[in-house]
Amino acid sequence: MFSIFRKEISGFFSSMTGYIVILVFLLINSLFMWVFPGEWNIFDTGYAGLDTLFFLSPWVFLFLVPAVTMRMIAEENRLGTMELIYSRPITEREIIWGKYLASILLVLLALLPGLIYYISVYSLGETPGNLDKGGTMGAFIGLFFLASVYASAGIFASSVTDNQVVAFILAVLICFFLFMGFESFAYLPGLKKLDEFVIRLGINEHYKSLSRGVVDIRDAVYFIAVALIFNEATRLVLLSRKWRKIR
């Protein structure tokens, strides 16, 4: 597993993918927070908070994370290098977890420079330090969990096709449905009695809960469970491909 992990990490930073992901994440958030005028600009609102960062980041990750994961298995299948990986003493689960851990490490590296935003806003307030520390920490944890689920969904999408573009589009659709789809379904006329249950099936409700600064173990279990489900689904896809080739 660690050999796969090291391979993916070296691939991220030798091909500039890792640097680009981190740079794009920081650039988009910085432009909306400090440069572009409007309701998201901290100077225009006069409110020293990180609401813009925590509102925009799930949408930025919605595209960035699938862009990272789209090649992980699809490219291996297209080039035929998956057979070389299978020739090593390694299981499908170890392959998936090696790639998954590499992708969430990249997410963590993208989030770490976000501490600059925290320090800036912490210092810019009329009363320096007048910032909800608990809510901010919870929101950062929520972002990490959210992007971790995106990563597992992206790897799953990459396993079902040999085309990176198709894998990217499919991953974006899955992540969008997980983030907003359940909330949309909850307000259908026939689901009024089940609306709260349906909403809690989606990512956004658990992310908002963590953003309030209340780190509930149920929210953490939800994110971990969804990631595990996608990783196991990916393993089944890899096994089915392997069986078809043996036949």
C-alpha positions as CSV (number, residue, x, y, z in Angstrom):
1,M,0.0,0.0,0.0
2,F,2.8,2.4,0.9
3,S,4.5,1.8,-2.4
4,I,1.3,2.9,-4.2
5,F,1.0,5.8,-1.8
6,R,4.6,7.0,-2.5
7,K,4.1,6.5,-6.3
8,E,1.0,8.7,-6.4
9,I,2.5,11.4,-4.2
10,S,5.7,11.6,-6.3
11,G,3.4,11.7,-9.4
12,F,1.5,14.6,-8.0
13,F,4.5,16.8,-7.4
14,S,6.7,15.6,-10.3
15,S,4.0,16.5,-12.8
16,M,3.0,19.8,-11.1
17,T,-0.5,18.4,-10.4
18,G,-0.1,18.9,-6.7
19,Y,1.3,22.4,-6.9
20,I,-1.5,23.4,-9.3
21,V,-4.3,22.0,-7.1
22,I,-2.9,23.9,-4.0
23,L,-2.4,27.1,-6.0
24,V,-5.8,27.0,-7.7
25,F,-7.5,26.4,-4.3
26,L,-5.8,29.3,-2.7
27,L,-6.1,31.6,-5.7
28,I,-9.9,31.2,-6.1
29,N,-10.6,31.7,-2.4
30,S,-8.2,34.7,-2.2
31,L,-9.7,36.5,-5.2
32,F,-13.3,36.2,-3.8
33,M,-12.2,37.1,-0.2
34,W,-9.8,40.0,-0.9
35,V,-10.0,41.2,-4.5
36,F,-13.4,40.8,-6.2
37,P,-15.9,43.3,-4.9
38,G,-19.2,42.1,-3.5
39,E,-20.8,40.2,-0.7
40,W,-18.0,37.7,-0.4
41,N,-15.3,40.4,0.0
42,I,-14.2,40.8,3.6
43,F,-13.4,44.5,3.2
44,D,-16.8,45.2,1.5
45,T,-18.8,43.4,4.2
46,G,-16.7,44.9,7.0
47,Y,-17.1,41.6,8.9
48,A,-13.9,39.8,9.9
49,G,-14.9,36.2,9.3
50,L,-14.1,33.2,7.2
51,D,-17.6,32.5,5.9
52,T,-16.5,33.1,2.3
53,L,-13.8,30.4,2.6
54,F,-16.1,27.8,4.1
55,F,-18.9,28.6,1.6
56,L,-16.7,28.5,-1.5
57,S,-14.3,25.7,-0.7
58,P,-16.8,22.8,-1.0
59,W,-17.6,24.0,-4.6
60,V,-13.9,24.5,-5.4
61,F,-13.1,21.0,-4.1
62,L,-16.1,19.7,-6.1
63,F,-14.0,20.2,-9.3
64,L,-10.4,20.1,-8.0
65,V,-10.6,16.7,-6.2
66,P,-12.1,14.9,-9.2
67,A,-9.4,16.5,-11.4
68,V,-6.9,14.8,-9.1
69,T,-8.5,11.4,-8.9
70,M,-9.7,11.0,-12.5
71,R,-6.4,9.5,-13.7
72,M,-5.7,7.3,-10.7
73,I,-7.2,4.1,-12.0
74,A,-8.6,5.1,-15.5
75,E,-5.1,5.9,-16.7
76,E,-3.7,2.6,-15.2
77,N,-6.4,0.7,-17.1
78,R,-5.8,2.6,-20.4
79,L,-2.0,2.1,-20.3
80,G,-2.2,-1.5,-19.1
81,T,-0.1,-0.8,-16.1
82,M,-2.7,-2.2,-13.7
83,E,-1.5,-5.7,-14.7
84,L,2.0,-4.7,-13.5
85,I,0.6,-3.6,-10.2
86,Y,-1.3,-6.9,-9.9
87,S,1.9,-8.8,-10.5
88,R,3.2,-7.5,-7.1
89,P,2.1,-9.0,-3.8
90,I,-0.6,-6.4,-3.2
91,T,-4.4,-6.7,-2.9
92,E,-7.1,-4.6,-4.5
93,R,-7.9,-3.0,-1.2
94,E,-4.2,-1.9,-0.7
95,I,-4.1,-0.4,-4.2
96,I,-7.3,1.6,-3.5
97,W,-6.2,2.8,0.0
98,G,-2.7,3.7,-1.3
99,K,-4.3,6.0,-3.9
100,Y,-6.9,7.3,-1.5
101,L,-4.5,8.2,1.2
102,A,-2.3,10.0,-1.4
103,S,-5.3,12.1,-2.6
104,I,-6.4,13.1,0.9
105,L,-2.9,14.1,1.8
106,L,-2.9,16.5,-1.1
107,V,-6.2,17.9,0.2
108,L,-4.6,18.4,3.6
109,L,-1.7,20.2,2.0
110,A,-4.1,22.4,0.2
111,L,-5.9,23.3,3.4
112,L,-2.8,24.0,5.5
113,P,-2.0,27.3,3.8
114,G,-5.6,28.3,4.7
115,L,-4.2,29.1,8.2
116,I,-2.9,32.3,6.5
117,Y,-6.6,33.3,6.1
118,Y,-7.2,32.6,9.7
119,I,-4.3,34.6,10.9
120,S,-5.2,37.5,8.6
121,V,-8.8,37.7,9.6
122,Y,-7.8,37.1,13.3
123,S,-5.6,40.3,13.1
124,L,-7.9,42.4,10.9
125,G,-10.9,42.6,13.2
126,E,-11.7,45.8,15.0
127,T,-11.0,43.8,18.1
128,P,-8.1,41.5,17.2
129,G,-8.8,37.9,18.0
130,N,-12.6,38.3,17.9
131,L,-13.1,35.2,15.8
132,D,-15.1,32.1,16.5
133,K,-12.2,29.7,17.0
134,G,-14.4,26.6,17.7
135,G,-16.5,27.2,14.5
136,T,-13.4,27.9,12.5
137,M,-11.7,24.7,13.6
138,G,-14.8,22.7,13.1
139,A,-15.2,24.1,9.6
140,F,-11.7,23.2,8.6
141,I,-12.3,19.6,9.9
142,G,-15.5,19.5,8.0
143,L,-13.8,20.6,4.8
144,F,-11.2,17.9,5.2
145,F,-13.9,15.2,5.7
146,L,-15.9,16.6,2.8
147,A,-13.0,16.5,0.4
148,S,-12.1,13.0,1.7
149,V,-15.5,11.8,0.6
150,Y,-15.0,13.6,-2.8
151,A,-11.7,11.7,-3.1
152,S,-13.3,8.3,-2.5
153,A,-16.1,9.1,-5.0
154,G,-13.5,10.3,-7.5
155,I,-11.5,7.1,-7.3
156,F,-14.7,5.1,-7.7
157,A,-15.5,7.0,-10.8
158,S,-12.0,6.5,-12.2
159,S,-12.4,2.7,-11.7
160,V,-15.5,2.3,-13.9
161,T,-14.0,3.8,-17.1
162,D,-10.7,4.0,-19.0
163,N,-11.4,7.6,-20.0
164,Q,-10.1,10.4,-17.7
165,V,-12.6,13.0,-19.0
166,V,-15.5,10.6,-18.4
167,A,-14.2,9.8,-14.9
168,F,-13.9,13.5,-14.1
169,I,-17.5,14.3,-15.3
170,L,-18.9,11.2,-13.4
171,A,-17.0,12.2,-10.2
172,V,-18.3,15.7,-10.4
173,L,-21.9,14.5,-10.8
174,I,-21.6,12.0,-7.9
175,C,-20.0,14.7,-5.6
176,F,-22.6,17.3,-6.6
177,F,-25.4,14.8,-5.8
178,L,-23.9,13.9,-2.4
179,F,-23.5,17.6,-1.6
180,M,-26.8,19.1,-2.9
181,G,-28.9,16.3,-4.3
182,F,-30.4,15.0,-1.1
183,E,-31.5,18.4,0.0
184,S,-33.3,18.9,-3.3
185,F,-35.0,15.6,-3.0
186,A,-36.1,16.3,0.6
187,Y,-38.4,19.1,-0.5
188,L,-40.3,17.0,-3.0
189,P,-44.1,16.9,-2.1
190,G,-44.1,13.2,-1.3
191,L,-41.2,13.4,1.1
192,K,-42.4,16.0,3.6
193,K,-42.5,13.6,6.5
194,L,-39.0,12.3,5.7
195,D,-37.3,15.5,4.8
196,E,-35.0,15.7,7.8
197,F,-33.9,12.1,7.3
198,V,-33.3,12.6,3.6
199,I,-31.3,15.8,4.2
200,R,-29.0,14.1,6.7
201,L,-28.2,11.5,4.0
202,G,-26.3,14.3,2.2
203,I,-22.9,15.8,2.9
204,N,-23.9,19.4,3.3
205,E,-26.0,18.9,6.5
206,H,-23.0,17.2,8.3
207,Y,-20.6,19.8,6.9
208,K,-22.8,22.6,8.2
209,S,-23.0,20.9,11.6
210,L,-19.2,20.7,11.9
211,S,-19.0,24.3,10.8
212,R,-20.9,25.4,13.8
213,G,-18.0,24.3,16.0
214,V,-19.8,21.2,17.3
215,V,-17.6,18.2,16.4
216,D,-20.3,15.5,16.7
217,I,-19.0,11.9,16.5
218,R,-22.0,11.1,14.4
219,D,-20.9,13.5,11.7
220,A,-17.4,12.0,11.7
221,V,-18.9,8.5,11.4
222,Y,-21.0,9.6,8.5
223,F,-18.1,10.9,6.5
224,I,-15.9,7.8,7.3
225,A,-18.8,5.5,6.4
226,V,-19.5,7.1,3.0
227,A,-15.8,7.0,2.1
228,L,-15.6,3.3,3.1
229,I,-18.6,2.5,1.0
230,F,-17.1,4.1,-2.1
231,N,-13.7,2.5,-1.5
232,E,-15.3,-0.9,-1.1
233,A,-17.4,-0.3,-4.3
234,T,-14.1,0.5,-6.1
235,R,-12.7,-2.7,-4.9
236,L,-15.6,-4.7,-6.3
237,V,-15.2,-2.9,-9.6
238,L,-11.5,-3.9,-9.7
239,L,-12.3,-7.4,-8.8
240,S,-15.0,-7.7,-11.6
241,R,-12.5,-6.3,-14.2
242,K,-9.9,-8.8,-13.0
243,W,-12.4,-11.7,-13.3
244,R,-13.4,-10.7,-16.8
245,K,-9.8,-10.7,-17.9
246,I,-9.2,-14.1,-16.4
247,R,-12.2,-15.5,-18.3
